[in-house]
């Protein structure tokens, strides 16, 4: 499934629509590329590890977020495995958010 197929919002509306830092982390990771801590902090605040843990929980569809250590900087880099993202969960996370 293409990244654009997972995104229920027009591209220009995505970021401004997102209310929670977890939604913003998910939106950032939806490109399937690796993102460093600084990159994620700019979009979802300082508690990046908390946002990643939340995305891995059942309430967020148990998204598979992979982490590896950059050998040069020794910093963590995160990547959302797009094959773990189901369209229904992407719509729930990005569209209306998750009801707890």
C-alpha positions as CSV (number, residue, x, y, z in Angstrom):
1,X,0.0,0.0,0.0
2,X,1.4,3.4,-0.9
3,X,1.9,5.9,1.9
4,X,-0.6,8.3,0.3
5,X,-3.2,5.5,0.4
6,X,-2.8,5.4,4.2
7,X,-3.4,9.1,4.7
8,X,-7.0,10.1,5.0
9,X,-6.3,13.8,4.8
10,X,-5.2,16.1,2.0
11,X,-1.5,16.6,2.2
12,X,-1.6,20.3,3.0
13,X,-4.0,19.7,5.9
14,X,-2.2,16.8,7.6
15,X,0.1,18.4,10.1
16,X,-2.2,21.3,11.2
17,X,-5.1,18.8,11.7
18,X,-3.1,16.6,14.2
19,X,-3.9,17.3,17.8
20,X,-1.7,14.9,19.7
21,X,2.0,14.3,19.7
22,X,1.4,10.6,19.0
23,X,-0.6,11.5,15.9
24,X,2.3,13.8,14.8
25,X,4.9,11.0,15.4
26,X,2.8,8.6,13.3
27,X,2.4,11.1,10.5
28,X,6.1,11.8,10.5
29,X,7.0,8.1,10.4
30,X,4.4,7.3,7.7
31,X,7.0,8.0,5.0
32,X,8.7,4.7,5.9
33,X,12.1,6.4,6.2
34,X,14.4,6.5,9.2
35,X,14.0,9.4,11.5
36,X,16.4,10.5,14.2
37,X,15.5,11.8,17.6
38,X,15.9,15.5,16.7
39,X,13.7,15.1,13.7
40,X,10.9,13.5,15.8
41,X,11.3,16.0,18.6
42,X,10.6,18.8,16.2
43,X,7.2,17.3,15.3
44,X,6.1,15.4,18.4
45,X,7.9,17.0,21.4
46,X,10.6,15.7,23.7
47,X,9.1,12.4,24.8
48,X,9.8,10.5,21.6
49,X,10.3,7.2,23.4
50,X,6.8,7.6,24.9
51,X,5.2,8.3,21.5
52,X,6.9,5.2,20.0
53,X,5.7,3.0,22.9
54,X,2.2,4.3,22.4
55,X,2.2,3.5,18.7
56,X,3.2,-0.1,19.6
57,X,0.2,-0.5,21.9
58,X,-3.0,-2.3,20.9
59,X,-5.0,0.9,21.2
60,X,-2.9,2.3,18.3
61,X,-3.0,-0.9,16.2
62,X,0.3,-2.3,17.5
63,X,2.3,-0.5,14.8
64,X,5.8,-2.0,14.2
65,X,8.3,0.8,14.8
66,X,11.8,-0.4,14.3
67,X,14.8,1.2,16.1
68,X,18.4,1.0,15.2
69,X,21.5,2.8,16.5
70,X,23.4,4.9,14.0
71,X,27.0,3.6,14.1
72,X,28.5,7.1,13.5
73,X,26.4,9.2,15.9
74,X,25.4,6.4,18.4
75,X,21.9,7.9,18.3
76,X,18.6,6.0,17.9
77,X,16.8,6.2,14.5
78,X,13.2,5.0,14.1
79,X,11.3,3.7,11.1
80,X,7.7,2.6,10.8
81,X,7.4,-0.7,9.0
82,X,4.7,0.3,6.4
83,X,3.7,-3.4,5.9
84,X,2.4,-3.3,9.5
85,X,0.1,-0.3,8.9
86,X,-3.4,-1.2,8.1
87,X,-5.5,1.5,6.3
88,X,-8.2,1.4,9.0
89,X,-5.7,2.1,11.7
90,X,-4.0,4.9,9.8
91,X,-7.4,6.5,9.3
92,X,-8.3,6.1,13.0
93,X,-4.9,7.5,14.2
94,X,-4.7,10.4,11.7
95,X,-8.4,11.2,11.1
96,X,-10.3,11.4,14.3
97,X,-7.8,10.2,16.8
98,X,-8.1,7.3,19.1
99,X,-10.8,7.1,21.7
100,X,-9.6,5.6,25.0
